[in-house]
């Protein structure tokens, strides 16, 4: 369970060792301080003048003629001078201000659970090294250390992830009956504002797998495609459902021609990031490219459509196994374009939608349902195929018993020995 620690609490962790001020009786001795820590200095002789060579590193106050209070402000070194009424230097001490690494390390480890990392000081800089569970853990540690160390301290973040988490995106591209909206109380098109816009407001998370299966059995939902995408946390995954429209071009000053292809359809791009053990931040980018023949042009008796391109992106947070829907991807005029464009119904995935008479009549629409899961790699023996656990039947089993399998397990090195018919067996010769 993630534990939230306020900046005040973290400051108290660092400041507690400095609450009890130290009384120093010193004469020309070095003074070591932590940033945010103060010490009292008792002088042998009354002071007339007190100053520091670099007041940005530390500050000093005269409490009485023989008692000084010095306070560390930031990392660095300076020199404290004390002069008496005879203008004699009675004290000259080097003052070093550093970070209380023990306190900073305690505060950093208190912000996260798990992981194996260290906080150390190297050459005046704070170095974070080791492994943590998630990117969010690394960011929290870095933020706490920077706040406690101060702006003048360089923090080198060398933290890495123990095992980069992976996200499996189960995408369902479906043709959904508009009556589903009334049955479920869900307006797919309202998720994107209106049906004439792209799916830029795709943002509701709900558990829908069981509902989709039930609607499939009633014929209210037709699954066009179910691609699975897997990406590491922080890496992109993309999917394109569409095709390429060919058109002919002629070079200027030449009779030669060539065929160019322009992509169209729906492209989805995902950028997942694991926030916690069960929470996923997902940046979703949708790009729709449609063919508009009504506003196109003609070249060499060929109708060249205008490419209408719309894109939208947004960021959502869902739990592992929750779903969200993207709808309203195509305009109403797309249905008429299906009848005008030869071959539009033959493109992969979307072709089945465009050929649907229900879609052309406005009774159905395209809905994309995405369900992300946090997954972990597994050993090969954890994965089974339908053929594992069976051995091929021999000729006698197939001919006389009608069996296709001997029912014996298959080892990793291939089929194992199977039981045969006892005694002599074979073809009877006349």
C-alpha positions as CSV (number, residue, x, y, z in Angstrom):
1,X,0.0,0.0,0.0
2,X,1.3,3.4,-1.0
3,X,2.1,5.6,1.9
4,X,1.7,9.4,1.4
5,X,4.2,11.4,3.4
6,X,3.8,15.2,3.5
7,X,6.7,17.5,3.0
8,X,6.3,18.7,6.6
9,X,6.8,15.1,7.9
10,X,9.8,14.6,5.7
11,X,11.3,17.9,6.9
12,X,10.8,16.7,10.5
13,X,12.7,13.6,9.7
14,X,15.6,15.7,8.5
15,X,15.3,18.4,11.2
16,X,14.9,16.2,14.3
17,X,18.7,15.6,14.7
18,X,19.2,19.3,14.6
19,X,16.7,20.3,17.2
20,X,19.1,20.0,20.0
21,X,21.6,22.7,19.3
22,X,25.3,22.0,19.9
23,X,27.4,24.2,22.1
24,X,30.9,24.5,20.7
25,X,33.8,25.8,22.6
26,X,36.3,26.4,19.8
27,X,39.3,28.4,18.9
28,X,40.5,28.1,15.3
29,X,38.7,24.8,14.8
30,X,36.7,23.7,11.8
31,X,32.9,23.8,12.1
32,X,30.8,21.2,10.3
33,X,27.1,21.8,9.7
34,X,24.2,20.1,7.9
35,X,22.0,22.3,5.7
36,X,19.2,23.5,8.0
37,X,21.2,22.8,11.1
38,X,22.4,25.4,13.7
39,X,25.1,25.4,16.4
40,X,26.0,27.7,19.3
41,X,29.6,28.8,19.6
42,X,31.1,30.0,22.9
43,X,33.9,32.4,22.6
44,X,36.8,32.8,25.0
45,X,36.8,36.6,24.6
46,X,34.1,39.1,23.8
47,X,33.5,39.8,20.1
48,X,33.3,43.2,18.5
49,X,32.8,42.1,14.9
50,X,31.6,38.8,13.4
51,X,31.3,38.0,9.7
52,X,31.4,35.1,7.2
53,X,33.3,35.1,4.0
54,X,30.4,33.7,2.1
55,X,27.0,34.6,3.7
56,X,25.1,32.5,1.1
57,X,26.5,29.2,2.6
58,X,25.8,30.0,6.2
59,X,24.5,32.8,8.5
60,X,25.7,33.9,11.9
61,X,24.0,35.9,14.7
62,X,25.6,37.4,17.9
63,X,23.5,36.3,20.9
64,X,25.9,37.8,23.4
65,X,29.5,39.2,23.3
66,X,30.7,35.6,23.9
67,X,28.0,33.5,22.3
68,X,27.4,33.1,18.6
69,X,24.7,31.2,16.6
70,X,25.8,29.8,13.2
71,X,23.2,28.3,10.8
72,X,23.9,26.2,7.6
73,X,22.0,27.5,4.6
74,X,23.2,25.5,1.6
75,X,25.9,23.1,0.6
76,X,29.3,24.7,0.4
77,X,32.3,26.1,2.4
78,X,33.0,29.4,4.0
79,X,35.1,31.0,6.8
80,X,34.0,32.5,10.1
81,X,35.9,35.5,11.5
82,X,35.6,37.0,15.0
83,X,37.4,40.3,15.8
84,X,37.7,41.9,19.2
85,X,37.6,45.6,20.2
86,X,41.4,45.7,19.6
87,X,40.9,44.6,16.0
88,X,42.6,41.4,16.7
89,X,41.3,38.2,15.1
90,X,40.3,36.0,18.0
91,X,38.7,33.2,15.8
92,X,39.2,32.0,12.3
93,X,37.3,28.8,11.5
94,X,36.5,26.9,8.3
95,X,32.8,26.2,8.1
96,X,31.6,23.3,5.9
97,X,27.9,22.8,5.2
98,X,26.7,19.5,3.8
99,X,23.5,17.4,3.4
100,X,22.4,15.1,6.2
101,X,22.6,12.0,4.0
102,X,21.2,9.7,6.7
103,X,18.1,11.8,7.1
104,X,17.6,12.2,3.4
105,X,18.0,8.5,2.8
106,X,15.4,7.7,5.5
107,X,13.0,10.1,4.0
108,X,13.5,8.7,0.5
109,X,13.0,5.1,1.7
110,X,9.8,6.2,3.6
111,X,8.1,7.3,0.4
112,X,7.9,3.9,-1.3
113,X,7.5,0.3,-0.4
114,X,9.8,-2.3,-1.9
115,X,12.7,-1.8,-4.2
116,X,16.4,-1.8,-3.5
117,X,18.1,1.6,-3.8
118,X,20.6,3.8,-2.1
119,X,21.1,7.5,-1.6
120,X,24.8,8.5,-1.5
121,X,27.0,11.7,-1.8
122,X,29.6,11.7,-4.5
123,X,31.7,14.8,-5.2
124,X,29.1,17.2,-3.6
125,X,26.2,15.6,-5.6
126,X,23.6,13.2,-4.4
127,X,23.4,10.0,-6.4
128,X,20.3,7.8,-6.5
129,X,21.2,4.3,-7.6
130,X,19.5,0.9,-7.5
131,X,16.1,-0.5,-8.6
132,X,12.6,0.4,-7.9
133,X,9.2,-1.1,-8.8
134,X,7.6,1.6,-11.0
135,X,8.4,4.8,-12.8
136,X,6.1,6.6,-10.2
137,X,8.3,5.3,-7.4
138,X,11.4,6.7,-9.0
139,X,9.7,10.1,-9.5
140,X,8.6,10.3,-5.9
141,X,12.1,9.4,-4.6
142,X,13.7,12.0,-6.9
143,X,11.1,14.7,-5.8
144,X,11.6,14.1,-2.1
145,X,15.4,14.1,-2.3
146,X,15.4,17.4,-4.4
147,X,13.1,19.1,-1.9
148,X,15.2,18.2,1.1
149,X,18.6,18.8,-0.5
150,X,17.8,22.2,-1.9
151,X,18.1,23.8,-5.2
152,X,21.8,24.2,-5.2
153,X,22.6,20.5,-4.8
154,X,22.9,18.4,-7.9
155,X,20.8,15.2,-7.8
156,X,21.8,12.4,-10.2
157,X,19.0,10.0,-10.7
158,X,20.4,6.6,-11.8
159,X,17.4,4.6,-10.6
160,X,16.2,1.8,-12.9
161,X,13.1,-0.5,-12.9
162,X,13.4,-3.9,-11.3
163,X,11.5,-5.5,-14.2
164,X,9.8,-3.1,-16.7
165,X,6.1,-3.9,-16.4
166,X,4.3,-4.7,-19.6
167,X,0.8,-3.9,-20.6
168,X,-1.4,-6.1,-22.8
169,X,-4.1,-4.1,-24.7
170,X,-7.0,-6.2,-25.8
171,X,-8.7,-4.2,-28.6
172,X,-12.2,-5.1,-29.8
173,X,-13.4,-3.5,-33.0
174,X,-17.1,-4.0,-33.2
175,X,-20.2,-3.1,-35.1
176,X,-22.7,-2.2,-32.4
177,X,-26.5,-1.9,-32.8
178,X,-27.8,1.5,-31.8
179,X,-30.5,-0.2,-29.7
180,X,-27.7,-1.2,-27.3
181,X,-27.6,2.4,-26.2
182,X,-31.2,2.2,-25.0
183,X,-30.7,-1.3,-23.4
184,X,-27.6,-0.4,-21.5
185,X,-28.2,3.3,-21.0
186,X,-24.9,4.0,-22.7
187,X,-24.6,6.6,-25.5
188,X,-21.5,5.6,-27.5
189,X,-21.7,8.8,-29.6
190,X,-22.0,11.0,-26.6
191,X,-18.5,9.9,-25.5
192,X,-17.2,11.9,-28.4
193,X,-19.5,14.9,-28.3
194,X,-21.4,14.2,-31.6
195,X,-21.4,11.7,-34.4
196,X,-19.7,14.2,-36.8
197,X,-16.6,14.3,-34.7
198,X,-13.8,12.0,-34.0
199,X,-13.6,9.9,-30.8
200,X,-11.9,12.5,-28.8
201,X,-14.0,12.2,-25.7
202,X,-13.6,8.4,-25.3
203,X,-13.4,8.5,-21.6
204,X,-15.4,6.2,-19.5
205,X,-14.1,3.0,-17.8
206,X,-16.3,0.1,-17.1
207,X,-16.3,-3.7,-17.1
208,X,-17.9,-4.7,-20.4
209,X,-16.5,-8.1,-21.5
210,X,-19.5,-10.1,-20.2
211,X,-22.0,-7.6,-21.7
212,X,-20.3,-7.8,-25.1
213,X,-20.5,-11.6,-25.1
214,X,-24.2,-11.5,-24.2
215,X,-24.9,-9.0,-27.0
216,X,-23.0,-11.1,-29.5
217,X,-25.3,-14.0,-28.8
218,X,-28.3,-11.7,-29.4
219,X,-26.9,-10.5,-32.7
220,X,-26.6,-6.9,-31.4
221,X,-22.8,-6.8,-31.6
222,X,-20.5,-8.1,-34.4
223,X,-16.8,-8.3,-33.6
224,X,-14.9,-7.3,-36.6
225,X,-11.4,-7.8,-35.2
226,X,-9.7,-8.5,-31.9
227,X,-6.1,-7.5,-32.1
228,X,-3.8,-7.9,-29.0
229,X,-1.0,-5.4,-28.5
230,X,1.7,-5.7,-25.8
231,X,4.1,-2.9,-24.9
232,X,6.4,-2.1,-22.1
233,X,5.4,0.6,-19.7
234,X,6.5,3.9,-21.3
235,X,6.6,2.5,-24.9
236,X,4.1,3.1,-27.7
237,X,1.8,0.5,-29.3
238,X,-0.2,1.3,-32.5
239,X,-2.8,-0.4,-34.7
240,X,-4.2,0.5,-38.1
241,X,-7.6,-0.6,-39.4
242,X,-8.0,0.6,-43.0
243,X,-6.4,0.5,-46.4
244,X,-4.6,2.4,-49.1
245,X,-6.4,4.2,-52.0
246,X,-4.5,4.0,-55.3
247,X,-4.4,6.9,-57.7
248,X,-2.5,7.7,-60.8
249,X,-0.1,10.6,-61.2
250,X,1.6,12.0,-64.3
251,X,5.0,13.6,-64.3
252,X,5.2,17.2,-65.6
253,X,6.6,17.4,-69.1
254,X,6.5,13.6,-69.5
255,X,3.9,11.1,-70.5
256,X,5.1,8.6,-67.9
257,X,2.7,7.9,-65.0
258,X,2.9,6.2,-61.7
259,X,0.5,4.9,-59.1
260,X,0.5,6.4,-55.6
261,X,-1.2,5.0,-52.5
262,X,-2.8,7.1,-49.9
263,X,-3.6,5.4,-46.5
264,X,-7.1,5.8,-44.9
265,X,-9.0,4.4,-42.1
266,X,-8.6,4.4,-38.3
267,X,-5.2,4.5,-36.6
268,X,-4.9,4.0,-32.8
269,X,-1.8,4.8,-30.9
270,X,-1.4,4.0,-27.2
271,X,1.3,5.0,-24.7
272,X,0.7,3.0,-21.5
273,X,2.4,3.6,-18.2
274,X,2.0,1.6,-15.0
275,X,1.4,3.9,-12.1
276,X,0.9,1.3,-9.3
277,X,0.4,-2.4,-9.2
278,X,-3.2,-2.2,-10.5
279,X,-3.4,1.3,-12.1
280,X,-2.5,2.2,-15.7
281,X,-2.2,5.7,-17.2
282,X,-2.9,5.5,-20.9
283,X,-2.3,8.2,-23.5
284,X,-4.6,7.5,-26.4
285,X,-4.3,9.1,-29.8
286,X,-6.9,8.5,-32.6
287,X,-6.4,9.5,-36.2
288,X,-9.1,9.1,-38.8
289,X,-8.5,9.5,-42.5
290,X,-11.6,9.4,-44.7
291,X,-12.1,9.6,-48.5
292,X,-14.3,12.5,-49.6
293,X,-15.2,12.0,-53.3
294,X,-17.8,14.8,-53.3
295,X,-15.0,17.4,-52.9
296,X,-12.3,15.5,-54.7
297,X,-10.8,16.2,-58.1
298,X,-10.5,14.4,-61.5
299,X,-7.2,13.4,-63.1
300,X,-7.1,11.4,-66.4
301,X,-10.8,10.5,-66.0
302,X,-10.0,9.1,-62.5
303,X,-11.8,10.5,-59.5
304,X,-9.3,11.4,-56.8
305,X,-10.9,11.9,-53.4
306,X,-10.1,14.5,-50.8
307,X,-8.5,13.1,-47.7
308,X,-10.3,14.3,-44.6
309,X,-8.1,13.8,-41.6
310,X,-9.1,14.3,-38.0
311,X,-7.1,13.4,-34.9
312,X,-7.5,13.7,-31.2
313,X,-5.5,12.6,-28.1
314,X,-6.3,12.3,-24.4
315,X,-5.0,10.7,-21.3
316,X,-7.0,8.5,-19.0
317,X,-6.4,6.3,-15.9
318,X,-8.0,2.9,-15.7
319,X,-7.5,-0.2,-13.5
320,X,-6.0,-3.3,-14.9
321,X,-8.8,-5.2,-16.5
322,X,-11.2,-2.3,-16.9
323,X,-12.4,-1.1,-20.3
324,X,-13.1,2.1,-22.1
325,X,-14.9,2.7,-25.4
326,X,-14.1,4.9,-28.4
327,X,-17.0,5.8,-30.6
328,X,-18.2,8.4,-33.1
329,X,-15.2,7.9,-35.4
330,X,-17.0,8.3,-38.7
331,X,-19.2,11.0,-40.0
332,X,-22.7,10.3,-41.2
333,X,-21.6,11.1,-44.8
334,X,-19.2,8.1,-44.6
335,X,-22.2,5.8,-45.2
336,X,-22.9,7.4,-48.6
337,X,-19.2,7.2,-49.5
338,X,-19.4,3.4,-49.1
339,X,-21.8,3.3,-52.0
340,X,-19.7,5.7,-54.1
341,X,-16.2,4.1,-53.7
342,X,-15.7,0.8,-55.4
343,X,-13.8,-1.7,-53.3
344,X,-14.2,0.2,-50.1
345,X,-16.1,-2.8,-48.6
346,X,-13.1,-5.1,-49.3
347,X,-10.6,-3.5,-47.0
348,X,-9.5,-5.5,-43.9
349,X,-11.6,-5.1,-40.8
350,X,-13.5,-2.0,-41.8
351,X,-14.7,-3.6,-45.0
352,X,-17.1,-5.8,-43.1
353,X,-18.5,-2.7,-41.4
354,X,-18.9,-0.8,-44.7
355,X,-20.6,-3.8,-46.4
356,X,-23.2,-4.0,-43.5
357,X,-26.6,-2.8,-44.6
358,X,-27.4,-2.0,-41.0
359,X,-24.4,0.4,-40.9
360,X,-25.3,2.0,-44.2
361,X,-28.9,2.6,-42.9
362,X,-27.6,4.1,-39.7
363,X,-28.8,1.3,-37.4
364,X,-25.3,0.4,-36.3
365,X,-22.0,2.2,-35.8
366,X,-18.3,1.5,-35.2
367,X,-17.2,1.1,-31.5
368,X,-13.7,0.3,-30.4
369,X,-13.4,-1.2,-26.9
370,X,-9.9,-1.3,-25.3
371,X,-9.1,-3.3,-22.1
372,X,-5.5,-2.9,-20.8
373,X,-4.0,-5.6,-18.5
374,X,-0.7,-5.5,-16.5
375,X,1.1,-8.7,-17.5
376,X,4.3,-10.4,-16.5
377,X,6.5,-12.8,-18.5
378,X,6.1,-16.5,-17.6
379,X,8.2,-19.6,-18.0
380,X,7.6,-21.6,-21.2
381,X,6.1,-24.5,-19.3
382,X,3.3,-22.2,-18.2
383,X,1.9,-21.9,-21.7
384,X,-0.1,-24.9,-23.2
385,X,-1.4,-25.5,-26.6
386,X,-4.5,-27.7,-27.4
387,X,-2.1,-30.4,-28.8
388,X,-0.1,-30.8,-25.7
389,X,-0.8,-34.0,-23.7
390,X,-1.6,-36.1,-26.7
391,X,0.4,-38.5,-28.9
392,X,-0.5,-39.3,-32.5
393,X,-2.4,-42.6,-33.0
394,X,-0.8,-45.5,-34.9
395,X,-2.3,-47.0,-38.0
396,X,-4.3,-49.7,-36.2
397,X,-5.8,-47.2,-33.8
398,X,-6.9,-45.0,-36.7
399,X,-8.3,-47.8,-38.9
400,X,-10.0,-50.0,-36.3
401,X,-10.7,-47.8,-33.3
402,X,-11.2,-44.5,-35.2
403,X,-8.9,-42.8,-32.7
404,X,-6.8,-39.8,-33.7
405,X,-4.8,-39.7,-30.5
406,X,-3.1,-42.3,-28.3
407,X,-3.9,-40.3,-25.3
408,X,-0.3,-40.2,-24.1
409,X,1.6,-37.0,-23.2
410,X,4.1,-35.4,-25.5
411,X,7.5,-34.5,-24.0
412,X,9.5,-31.4,-24.9
413,X,11.6,-33.6,-27.2
414,X,8.6,-34.9,-29.2
415,X,6.1,-37.8,-29.0
416,X,6.8,-40.4,-26.3
417,X,6.3,-44.1,-26.8
418,X,2.6,-45.1,-27.0
419,X,0.8,-48.3,-26.1
420,X,0.1,-50.6,-29.0
421,X,-2.2,-53.6,-29.4
422,X,-0.9,-56.7,-27.5
423,X,0.3,-59.6,-29.6
424,X,0.7,-59.9,-33.4
425,X,-1.1,-57.4,-35.4
426,X,-1.1,-56.4,-39.1
427,X,-2.9,-56.9,-42.4
428,X,-4.4,-60.3,-43.2
429,X,-2.9,-61.7,-46.4
430,X,-5.1,-64.1,-48.5
